[in-house]
Amino acid sequence: MKPSVIVVILCLIVLQTNCEDKCHPKCICQTKILRCLGFTQDDIESDAFANSITTDLERIHITDGNIQELPRNLVGSCADDSSYHLDSLVKLDLQNNMIQKINGQTLHCMKNLEELNLANNQWNVSTVHTRTFTNIQQLKKLNLSNALHDQIDSRDHIKHLRLVFLESGLDKLEVLALDNNKFSVYDKDTANVMCTFSALKRLNLAHNILPSLTFYHVKCLTHLEYLDVSYNSISTFEDYSNHNGLLFSLDQIKKTSNVSVNFIGNEFDCDCHLQGFHDWLKRTEVHVFQKNKLTCHDGLLFNRTIMSVQSAEFKCFSVNSSSNRSGNKAAIGVLVTMFVLLAIFLSAIAYIKRDTIKHFVTSFKRPSMAKKHLLGNYSSVNNENATDIEV
């Protein structure tokens, strides 16, 4: 064997040994891919993890751990040394780590990152660190599914998240997942923030508690392809004449994009207010996912599919008739309750005073028996007298 070949083999062996030595014990270091499982706070801040980071990495997966706080410069301090820039990194997966705090400079040094997964964490979105995403402006996919702290009001989360998004400049973002976060508000302020995502194609808001959504179709979400609002608290829709309402906005978006929407799992009140949605389903060119399975949850049309109902069947009861029925039912309920309480009260009194009542009844019977006895005596006397006369 030639000496040059032996040298090459030895070099490869040395390089492989060095790579294995640098790899954190809880990680698997592959070519351009780093996978770490079950990290703790100490692991994420250790020199062993820092040594596992190489500038040629394209994907980093740190999952299923217990990391309370993501430190500054998570994958190296590129501010101190430009050689720490991870220009090849396109995907960072941090799901299932119980993360509560993300520092403002956590995601520096990865300017070409395209996909960030923060699903299934406990992030407390802070107003202090609003520049969380400012250095990843090439981002195309952001997964925040079930990512926010359970014990904090969702209204605070959405308010703080709006500030973070406004600072981010994510004008290349195409996919945003915000499902399973107990959001109860999607108002005009939220709609304004969504306007900053000018390239957005897919928006997932499923499994929240949103009663309605406000959209600004004229300048926002013109590239939207899929909107998922399944399993929320939508019971009815704003009138179609409201140009910031969801139905009108979807029709306008349809003119520039082949948009689809998912309403499955919402509990619709099929009264007169839902007639506009029914008519919209019949005529719209927007693709409505499983629209023939959307059902009435309340009212006289309970459990019927919305598409099977005729427009004239969507009715509302008048306030007066409803009030009268409610008043009659209430009056009957009060009377029945009073009667039952009175019966219970009298029964209780009778039980407590049972000896007195027994004595009263006995004393009432005695005079009657005495009277019968006297009448019996008088009858005997009369009979005796009659006998004497006959004699």
Sequence and secondary structure as in RCSB ss.txt:
>XXXX:A:sequence
MKPSVIVVILCLIVLQTNCEDKCHPKCICQTKILRCLGFTQDDIESDAFANSITTDLERIHITDGNIQELPRNLV
GSCADDSSYHLDSLVKLDLQNNMIQKINGQTLHCMKNLEELNLANNQWNVSTVHTRTFTNIQQLKKLNLSNALHD
QIDSRDHIKHLRLVFLESGLDKLEVLALDNNKFSVYDKDTANVMCTFSALKRLNLAHNILPSLTFYHVKCLTHLE
YLDVSYNSISTFEDYSNHNGLLFSLDQIKKTSNVSVNFIGNEFDCDCHLQGFHDWLKRTEVHVFQKNKLTCHDGL
LFNRTIMSVQSAEFKCFSVNSSSNRSGNKAAIGVLVTMFVLLAIFLSAIAYIKRDTIKHFVTSFKRPSMAKKHLL
GNYSSVNNENATDIEV
>XXXX:A:secstr
  HHHHHHHHHHHHHHHHHHHHS TTEEEETTEEEEES BHHHHTSHHHHHH  TT  EEEEES B SEE SSTT
  TTT GGG  TT  EEE  SS   EE TTTTTT TT  EEE  S  B   SS TTTTTT TT  EEE TT B T
TS HHHHHHHHHHHHHHH  TT  EEE  SS      HHHHHHHTT TT  EEE  SS  S     TTTS TT  
EEE  SS       TT TTSHHHHHHHHHTTS  EEE TT  EE SGGGHHHHHHHHH  SEEETGGG BEEEST
TTT BGGGS GGG     HHHHHHHHHHHHHHHHHHHHHHHHHHHHHHHHHHTHHHHHHHHHHHHHHHHHHHHHH
HHHHHHHHHHHHHHH 
